[in-house]
């Protein structure tokens, strides 16, 4: 059985992965404080996961190769969730606090990744466990990041909260598992393509949130010199 060749989703994934690279380059040129480093790692993981998604969706695969490739892609996706959680803990408690809770979250993600890798060979591209992990860890972590920033009235925190809107709109489409839903400008969009469009919008907003937080950290360091 052949898999892949979902070209709309593939193109959106590639655009998303490439769109995040300028944000990463700008962050790398800024002061390398802990907050900026965590944002840089998060955006790099996002970019890598989406470029990996492009490879999965753009080409036709035979079943064994497809199953093996998705294990590596799931590893990147779960690492991404770990980066989001790490940033959330830093925002909420600081660098040296919350280590036990953070370790527990990392163990949970590692366990769910192993379960996903095993089930991937028995259930065709079983993304359900990852979606549960995203709901349990990813969305609450983004909410914590946004809440922490909004509480301190930073622009980055407000932008993170705004970025949740397209995510909330897009995630239900992942569960539809239907065929073509719409065809604007003659381009067919299935449930997955629509979800990825929503994620693209959200992640560009996240990129600007990262730059805003990095600028704030850079200014705080300059004031303390």
N, C-alpha and C positions, 0 to 999 in steps of 0.2 A: 504494500500500500504506500502511495506517495503522500507526503505532507508538505505544507508550506505554500508558497506562491500566493499569499494573501497580499497583493501588491499595494492596496490602499493603506493597510496597516503598516506594511514595510516602509513605505515612503514617509509616513507620519513619524514612525520610530526613528528613521534616519535624520529627518529634519530636527526632531527633538534632541537627539544625541549631539548633533552638530551645533544646534542653537545654544547649548549649555557651555560649549568650549570657550567662547569669548568671556563668559563670566568667570570660568576657572582661571583663564590667563590673567585677568584683572586681579583676582584674589591672590594669585601667586606673586604678584608684584607688590602687594601691600604688606604691612607689618604682620609678621608671623606669630600673632597671639593665639592663644588656645581656641578662642571662638572662631577666628578666621580659618584656622587649620581644620576645625571640625566642619565648617561650611564647605571648605575646599574639598575635603574628603567626600562629603555627601554629594556635592555636585558632580565630582568625578565618577562616583558610583552610579549616579543617575545616568550620566552620559554613556558609560560603559554598558549598562543594562539595556539602554535603548538601542545602541548600535548592535548589541548582541541580539536584540529582538528583531532588528532589521534583517540580520543574517538568517534568523529562524523563519521569518515570514516571506522573504524575497525569493527563496530558492526551493526547488522540489527536493525532498529528502526521502530515502527509503526508511522503513520503520526502525531498524536497529540504530542507524546513525542519528535519526531524529530523537529517539529516546535518550541516547547518550548525550547529545548536544544539549538537550533541555535540562539535564542534571547540572551542567556547568552554568547554564543560564539561570536556573533556580538558585544556584549558589550565589551568583551576582545579585539576584533580587533579594535574597535573604540578608546578604551583607549590606545591601542598601537599607533595609529595615533596621539593621543594627546601627548603622550610621545615624539614622533619624532618631532612634532611641537615645543614642549617646549624646546627640546635640540637645535633646529634650532634658535629659538628666543634668547636663551642664547648665542649661538655662534656668532650671528649677532649683538646683541645689548647689551649684558651683563645682569646681574641678575635683575636690577631695571628698565630697559627701555623696551619699546614696550609692556607695559601691556595692553593697550587698544586694540591693534591689536591682541595680543595673546588671550584676552578674546573673541574677535569677532570670531577667529578661533575655539575656544572651543565651543562657542554657535552654530556655523555652524555644527561642528561634532556631537554635542548633538542632533540637529534638524535632521540631516541625520540618526542618529541612531534610533530615534523615528520613522522616516519614514520607515526605514528598518524593524524595529520590527513589525510595522503595516502591511506592504506589505508582510511580511513573511507568514502571515496566508492566503493571497489571491493568492500569486504567489509562486510556489514551489521553496524553497530555493533561494530567490531572492537576489543574490549577486551583482547585477548591481549597486545599490546605493553605496555599500561599495567600489566597483571598481572606481566609480566616485570620491568618497571621497579620495581614495588613489591617484588618478591622480591629484586632486585639492590641496591636503594637503601633502600627503606622499612624492611623488616624488619631488615637489618643496622644501620641507623641507630637504630631503636628499641632493639635489643640493646645498642648502644654507650651510648646514653643510660641504659638500665637498669644496665648493668655499671658505668659511671662513678659513678652514684649509689650502687649497692650497695657498691662499693669504698670510697667515702667514708662509707658507712653513713647515707645520707640517706633519709628516708621517701619523697621524691619518686622516687628511683631504684628503690626496691623496688616502688613502685606501678606504674612503667613496666614492670618485669619481669612483674608480675602481669597487666597489661593485654595482654600478648602471648598469654596463654592463650586467651581467646575469639577473638582474631584467627586464631591457628593452627587453632582448631576451625572457624571460619567460612569461611576462604579456599577450602578444597576444594570447597565448595558452588558457588563461582563457575564451576568447571570442569564441573559436572554437566550444566548446560544442559537440565534436564528440566522436566517440568510440575509439577503439584501434588504435594508430598511428604507433607504432613500437613495436618490440618484441626482444630486444637485450638479448642474453644469455637465450632465452626462457621465459623472464619475460615481461609480457604485460604492456605497458605504454600508458595511455590515455592522453588527453590534460591536465588534472589536474595533473597527475603524473609528466609530463615533466616540467610544471610550477613550481611545488614544488621542483624538483631537482635543477632548476635554483635558486630558493630562498634559498635553502640550501647552495649552493656555496656562494651566496651573503652575507648571514648572518654570515657565518664563517669569511669572510673578515671583516664584521662589528665588530665582536667580537675582532679581532686583532686591529681594529681602536680604539675601546673603551679602550683597554689596553694601546695603545700608548698614547692616550690623558690623561689617568689616570697617566701614568708615567711622562708625561710632567708637569701636574699639581702638582704632588708630588715633582718633582725637583724644580719647581718655589717656592713652599712653603718653601722648605728647604733652598733655597738661600736667602729668605726674613727674615729668622729667625736671 
